[in-house]
Amino acid sequence: MMLSIFVLKICRECFYEVFEEEIHQVIVQNRLFKSGERVAIGASGGKDSTVLAYVLSELNRRHNYGLDLFLLSIDEGITGYRDDSLETVKRNEVQYGLPLQIVSYKDLYGWTMDDIVKMIGLKNNCTFCGVFRRQVIAFPLHSKHSLFTQKFIIPIIFCFMPSSLIDFLKALDRGATLLKVDKLVTGHNADDIAETVLLNILRGDIARLSRCTSITTGEDGPIPRCKPFKYTYEKEIVMYAYFKKLDYFSTECIYSPNAYRGFAREFIKDLERLRPRAILDIIKSGEDFRIATTTKMPEQGTCERCGYISSQKWCKACVLLEGLNRGLPKMGIGRPRGNGNGDNKHTEAGSTAKSIESKQCGSLDF
């Protein structure tokens, strides 16, 4: 399964064949799809999602997967970035013959990501976006709620959720009928997964470390997510897109340059220059990690405020939301402390020493 294209001396046509065949083998051996499934391809217009859409549509026809494929794009309202990339996705719709659905934050809720960033600032904005998107996927919603509702609408609702849950539920139902899918596929490649393994190690996030290398996640939730490019180097994807002359958008999100992940990405690239297999070796290490029986894992419960799955009294989304509402957007950044509900009080009798887990690392500003 480990790719070896870069150690082979092959012509362009053979490169296409090897690349596509390895993706097919990943799909077959991991049983990613079943015939008749409706599959949404997360389409941003970038190289990864563009190559994924092209290759998956080709393999679907060639090997008769029997999948109902379509492109799903989200217009978050990021001026100078998403508006341009969506034009690329619209061209891909015609080029690949795949239906396209674009849903806008602005049309549904009157908010854009530009507006949200104005409220929280540029620092740590990726934390807010990541938490709101990631946590909501596993929310125990009724099956009628759509993928878009679970992955994209609810995060925005959480940001500006009123005190009354009645309005929240109305907004939820508003997006529930937009689309129904069986699976979501994303263009996360080997480089992305290696970065995630490293990030989880750096953060000491044992819970996520134990599952971040899985090729399919969310199987116990309403919408499983698959990563057919798990073993595919980013360089291979770039080469494939370049030589195939695929139409893709290459500009990074204007809000992401200061993201913590960027530092891990640079480190991974340095390792790759010294040893190209380092990326796949990191993934393999992540797959083989075993958690010691003496390690205390978070106990899964539910958020007392919204009912979302959480190991704290309040889920991360609610803690961040509380910070926004109180004008303290940094309140929920970092490890949870105390009761996890924002008051940071230590109620345990005789507890005078600070937990080593919440010890600050100094004044370095990342």
PLY file of the C-alpha trace (Angstrom):
ply
format ascii 1.0
element vertex 366
property float x
property float y
property float z
element edge 365
property int vertex1
property int vertex2
end_header
0.00 0.00 0.00
2.97 2.27 0.60
3.54 4.27 -2.55
6.83 3.98 -4.40
6.32 6.11 -7.49
9.28 8.34 -6.73
11.76 5.45 -6.71
10.55 4.27 -10.11
11.76 5.62 -13.44
8.60 5.60 -15.50
7.15 7.58 -18.36
4.28 10.00 -18.00
1.57 7.59 -19.16
2.81 4.87 -16.82
2.85 7.37 -13.98
-0.85 8.04 -14.59
-1.56 4.31 -14.60
0.40 3.58 -11.42
-1.10 6.57 -9.60
-4.68 5.66 -10.45
-4.19 1.95 -9.78
-2.76 2.59 -6.33
-5.77 4.77 -5.45
-8.06 2.01 -6.71
-6.26 -0.57 -4.55
-6.59 1.68 -1.49
-10.34 1.95 -2.14
-10.82 -1.79 -2.71
-8.60 -3.11 0.07
-10.10 -0.75 2.65
-13.67 -1.24 1.36
-14.30 2.48 1.35
-17.52 2.38 -0.66
-20.53 0.23 -1.41
-22.41 0.21 -4.70
-25.34 2.60 -4.73
-23.94 5.00 -2.15
-24.34 8.73 -2.60
-20.89 10.23 -2.06
-20.04 13.90 -1.62
-16.60 15.01 -2.76
-15.42 17.94 -0.67
-14.41 20.38 -3.39
-12.42 23.50 -2.56
-10.93 24.05 -6.00
-7.44 23.20 -4.72
-5.12 20.58 -6.18
-6.05 17.78 -3.75
-9.82 17.98 -4.13
-9.55 18.60 -7.88
-7.39 15.51 -8.44
-9.66 13.52 -6.11
-12.76 14.52 -8.06
-11.11 13.68 -11.39
-9.61 10.34 -10.34
-12.64 9.15 -8.37
-14.99 9.91 -11.24
-12.67 8.05 -13.63
-12.33 5.03 -11.33
-16.07 4.99 -10.70
-16.67 4.55 -14.43
-13.72 2.27 -15.11
-14.33 -0.16 -12.24
-18.09 0.22 -11.98
-18.17 1.26 -8.32
-21.80 2.23 -8.77
-21.43 5.47 -6.80
-23.58 8.56 -7.12
-20.89 11.26 -6.99
-21.29 14.99 -6.66
-19.19 17.99 -5.66
-19.93 19.83 -2.42
-18.48 23.30 -1.95
-18.98 25.78 0.84
-18.81 29.53 0.35
-17.64 30.75 3.74
-17.39 34.30 2.49
-13.63 34.89 2.44
-12.98 37.74 0.06
-10.07 37.21 -2.30
-9.94 33.49 -1.63
-13.16 31.50 -1.59
-14.90 33.60 -4.22
-12.03 32.93 -6.66
-11.68 29.23 -5.82
-15.40 28.64 -6.35
-15.01 29.76 -9.94
-12.56 26.88 -10.37
-15.03 24.42 -8.84
-17.74 25.62 -11.21
-15.46 24.86 -14.15
-14.70 21.43 -12.66
-18.42 20.71 -12.58
-18.55 21.04 -16.37
-15.18 19.40 -17.00
-15.88 16.25 -14.98
-19.61 16.03 -15.46
-20.28 15.99 -11.71
-23.22 17.85 -10.15
-22.19 20.71 -7.90
-23.85 22.06 -4.77
-22.63 25.34 -3.30
-24.01 26.55 0.01
-23.35 30.03 1.34
-23.05 31.06 4.97
-24.24 34.54 4.00
-27.45 33.37 2.33
-28.41 31.10 5.22
-27.38 33.11 8.26
-26.27 36.57 7.15
-22.69 35.94 8.32
-19.43 35.44 6.43
-16.06 34.23 7.70
-14.78 37.74 7.11
-17.36 39.01 9.60
-16.44 36.33 12.14
-12.71 37.07 11.89
-13.46 40.73 12.53
-14.94 39.62 15.85
-12.26 37.17 16.98
-9.19 38.56 15.18
-6.56 36.78 13.10
-4.79 35.04 15.98
-6.24 31.60 16.77
-9.02 31.96 14.20
-8.14 28.49 12.88
-8.76 27.10 16.37
-12.31 28.42 16.36
-13.00 27.20 12.83
-11.46 23.78 13.47
-13.33 23.16 16.72
-16.70 24.27 15.42
-16.39 22.16 12.28
-14.77 19.08 13.79
-16.86 18.72 16.93
-20.19 19.09 15.21
-19.68 16.13 12.84
-20.16 13.56 15.59
-23.14 15.37 17.12
-25.88 12.76 17.72
-28.39 14.28 15.30
-31.42 12.70 13.74
-30.64 11.05 10.40
-32.75 13.62 8.57
-30.11 16.26 9.24
-27.86 16.77 6.27
-24.09 16.58 6.00
-23.96 20.30 5.35
-26.04 20.97 8.47
-23.79 18.85 10.67
-20.43 19.94 9.28
-20.90 23.55 8.30
-24.14 25.14 9.50
-24.02 24.17 13.16
-20.53 25.63 13.69
-21.81 29.04 12.68
-24.90 28.57 14.84
-22.65 27.73 17.78
-20.78 31.02 17.27
-23.93 33.08 17.58
-26.32 30.65 19.26
-29.11 32.43 21.17
-29.98 31.54 24.73
-33.12 29.76 23.58
-32.55 26.41 21.88
-35.81 26.91 20.01
-34.15 29.28 17.56
-31.21 26.90 17.34
-33.39 23.96 16.37
-35.26 26.06 13.82
-31.96 26.97 12.19
-30.93 23.32 12.27
-34.05 22.18 10.47
-33.58 24.98 7.96
-30.52 23.29 6.52
-31.60 19.68 7.07
-33.19 19.20 3.66
-30.33 20.58 1.58
-28.76 17.20 0.76
-28.48 13.60 1.89
-25.25 11.64 1.55
-23.90 8.28 2.66
-20.22 9.26 2.76
-17.96 12.25 2.42
-14.56 11.92 0.75
-11.81 14.45 1.27
-8.47 15.08 -0.40
-6.34 14.69 2.73
-3.02 13.26 1.54
-0.10 11.49 3.24
1.60 14.79 4.06
-1.56 16.06 5.78
-1.90 12.92 7.90
1.77 12.94 8.89
1.34 16.56 9.99
-1.67 15.56 12.09
0.26 12.74 13.77
3.04 15.17 14.64
0.61 17.84 15.87
-1.16 15.37 18.16
2.20 14.30 19.62
3.24 17.91 20.17
-0.09 18.65 21.86
-0.08 15.46 23.90
-3.49 14.65 22.45
-3.50 10.90 23.02
-7.20 10.48 22.22
-6.85 11.93 18.71
-3.45 10.34 18.17
-5.06 6.92 18.48
-7.45 7.56 15.58
-5.94 10.25 13.34
-4.39 7.73 10.95
-7.66 5.92 10.27
-8.56 5.97 6.59
-12.27 6.14 7.48
-13.53 8.08 10.47
-16.95 8.85 11.88
-18.29 5.36 11.20
-20.21 5.47 14.45
-21.79 8.76 13.43
-24.23 9.80 10.73
-21.65 10.58 8.02
-18.43 8.53 7.64
-15.48 10.43 6.11
-12.97 8.68 3.84
-9.44 9.63 2.76
-8.51 7.76 -0.45
-5.24 9.76 -0.65
-4.01 8.53 2.74
-0.88 6.98 1.23
-0.43 9.47 -1.59
2.37 12.03 -1.38
1.48 15.64 -2.00
4.22 15.75 -4.65
2.51 12.97 -6.57
-0.77 14.86 -6.54
0.94 18.02 -7.77
2.66 16.08 -10.56
-0.57 14.39 -11.60
-2.47 17.68 -11.68
0.33 19.40 -13.59
0.88 16.79 -16.29
-2.86 16.16 -16.67
-3.31 19.94 -16.98
-6.15 19.88 -14.46
-7.83 23.15 -13.63
-7.22 23.99 -9.96
-6.82 26.96 -7.62
-3.44 27.29 -5.88
-3.81 30.18 -3.40
-3.79 29.41 0.34
-6.53 30.65 2.64
-5.69 34.21 3.66
-6.43 33.37 7.31
-4.18 30.29 7.54
-0.53 31.51 7.32
-0.23 31.84 11.11
-1.85 28.48 11.85
0.07 26.16 14.20
-0.15 23.42 11.58
2.07 25.49 9.30
5.05 24.96 11.60
4.51 21.20 11.56
4.21 21.33 7.77
7.57 23.04 7.40
9.18 20.47 9.69
7.70 17.60 7.67
9.02 19.15 4.44
12.50 19.42 5.95
12.36 15.76 6.94
11.17 14.78 3.47
14.14 16.51 1.85
16.48 14.44 4.00
14.50 11.21 3.74
11.52 11.03 1.36
9.98 8.02 3.14
9.78 9.96 6.40
6.16 10.94 5.68
4.92 7.37 5.28
7.06 6.24 8.22
5.38 8.81 10.46
1.98 7.52 9.34
3.07 3.94 10.01
4.26 4.97 13.48
0.88 6.59 14.11
-0.88 3.40 13.04
1.26 1.29 15.38
0.94 3.48 18.48
-0.44 1.58 21.43
-1.82 3.41 24.44
-0.50 2.12 27.76
-3.10 0.54 30.00
-2.01 2.92 32.77
-2.84 5.96 30.63
-6.01 7.69 31.76
-8.14 8.38 28.73
-10.88 11.03 28.68
-14.25 9.68 29.73
-16.87 10.42 27.13
-19.94 12.22 28.36
-22.18 15.00 27.12
-21.95 18.75 27.37
-24.23 20.10 30.10
-25.01 23.12 27.95
-25.77 21.78 24.48
-25.76 17.99 24.82
-22.77 17.53 22.51
-20.31 14.68 23.14
-17.63 15.95 25.53
-15.13 14.77 28.13
-15.64 18.03 30.05
-18.76 19.55 31.60
-18.84 21.96 28.68
-17.69 20.99 25.19
-14.94 22.97 23.51
-17.41 24.75 21.24
-19.43 26.02 24.21
-16.28 27.14 26.04
-15.15 29.10 22.99
-18.64 30.50 22.58
-18.68 31.65 26.22
-15.41 33.43 25.63
-16.79 35.21 22.59
-19.93 36.26 24.44
-17.93 37.60 27.38
-15.48 39.45 25.18
-12.71 37.01 26.16
-12.01 35.10 22.91
-8.81 33.55 24.30
-10.60 32.00 27.26
-11.11 28.66 25.52
-7.68 28.49 23.87
-5.40 25.78 25.25
-6.11 22.91 27.62
-9.36 22.86 29.59
-9.04 23.77 33.24
-11.17 23.48 36.30
-14.78 22.62 35.58
-14.48 23.20 31.89
-17.29 25.76 32.01
-15.30 28.92 31.84
-15.04 29.96 35.50
-11.59 28.34 35.96
-12.19 27.71 39.68
-10.36 24.84 41.37
-12.87 23.32 43.77
-10.98 20.23 44.80
-10.03 20.50 48.48
-6.35 20.80 49.24
-5.42 21.29 45.60
-2.77 23.99 45.67
-0.35 22.76 43.05
-0.98 23.60 39.44
-1.51 20.70 37.10
1.52 20.02 34.95
-0.85 19.70 31.99
-1.91 23.34 32.30
1.59 24.71 32.88
2.37 27.54 30.50
5.36 27.11 28.18
6.68 30.66 28.49
6.20 33.84 26.56
6.84 32.54 23.06
4.09 33.86 20.84
2.98 31.46 18.11
0 1
1 2
2 3
3 4
4 5
5 6
6 7
7 8
8 9
9 10
10 11
11 12
12 13
13 14
14 15
15 16
16 17
17 18
18 19
19 20
20 21
21 22
22 23
23 24
24 25
25 26
26 27
27 28
28 29
29 30
30 31
31 32
32 33
33 34
34 35
35 36
36 37
37 38
38 39
39 40
40 41
41 42
42 43
43 44
44 45
45 46
46 47
47 48
48 49
49 50
50 51
51 52
52 53
53 54
54 55
55 56
56 57
57 58
58 59
59 60
60 61
61 62
62 63
63 64
64 65
65 66
66 67
67 68
68 69
69 70
70 71
71 72
72 73
73 74
74 75
75 76
76 77
77 78
78 79
79 80
80 81
81 82
82 83
83 84
84 85
85 86
86 87
87 88
88 89
89 90
90 91
91 92
92 93
93 94
94 95
95 96
96 97
97 98
98 99
99 100
100 101
101 102
102 103
103 104
104 105
105 106
106 107
107 108
108 109
109 110
110 111
111 112
112 113
113 114
114 115
115 116
116 117
117 118
118 119
119 120
120 121
121 122
122 123
123 124
124 125
125 126
126 127
127 128
128 129
129 130
130 131
131 132
132 133
133 134
134 135
135 136
136 137
137 138
138 139
139 140
140 141
141 142
142 143
143 144
144 145
145 146
146 147
147 148
148 149
149 150
150 151
151 152
152 153
153 154
154 155
155 156
156 157
157 158
158 159
159 160
160 161
161 162
162 163
163 164
164 165
165 166
166 167
167 168
168 169
169 170
170 171
171 172
172 173
173 174
174 175
175 176
176 177
177 178
178 179
179 180
180 181
181 182
182 183
183 184
184 185
185 186
186 187
187 188
188 189
189 190
190 191
191 192
192 193
193 194
194 195
195 196
196 197
197 198
198 199
199 200
200 201
201 202
202 203
203 204
204 205
205 206
206 207
207 208
208 209
209 210
210 211
211 212
212 213
213 214
214 215
215 216
216 217
217 218
218 219
219 220
220 221
221 222
222 223
223 224
224 225
225 226
226 227
227 228
228 229
229 230
230 231
231 232
232 233
233 234
234 235
235 236
236 237
237 238
238 239
239 240
240 241
241 242
242 243
243 244
244 245
245 246
246 247
247 248
248 249
249 250
250 251
251 252
252 253
253 254
254 255
255 256
256 257
257 258
258 259
259 260
260 261
261 262
262 263
263 264
264 265
265 266
266 267
267 268
268 269
269 270
270 271
271 272
272 273
273 274
274 275
275 276
276 277
277 278
278 279
279 280
280 281
281 282
282 283
283 284
284 285
285 286
286 287
287 288
288 289
289 290
290 291
291 292
292 293
293 294
294 295
295 296
296 297
297 298
298 299
299 300
300 301
301 302
302 303
303 304
304 305
305 306
306 307
307 308
308 309
309 310
310 311
311 312
312 313
313 314
314 315
315 316
316 317
317 318
318 319
319 320
320 321
321 322
322 323
323 324
324 325
325 326
326 327
327 328
328 329
329 330
330 331
331 332
332 333
333 334
334 335
335 336
336 337
337 338
338 339
339 340
340 341
341 342
342 343
343 344
344 345
345 346
346 347
347 348
348 349
349 350
350 351
351 352
352 353
353 354
354 355
355 356
356 357
357 358
358 359
359 360
360 361
361 362
362 363
363 364
364 365
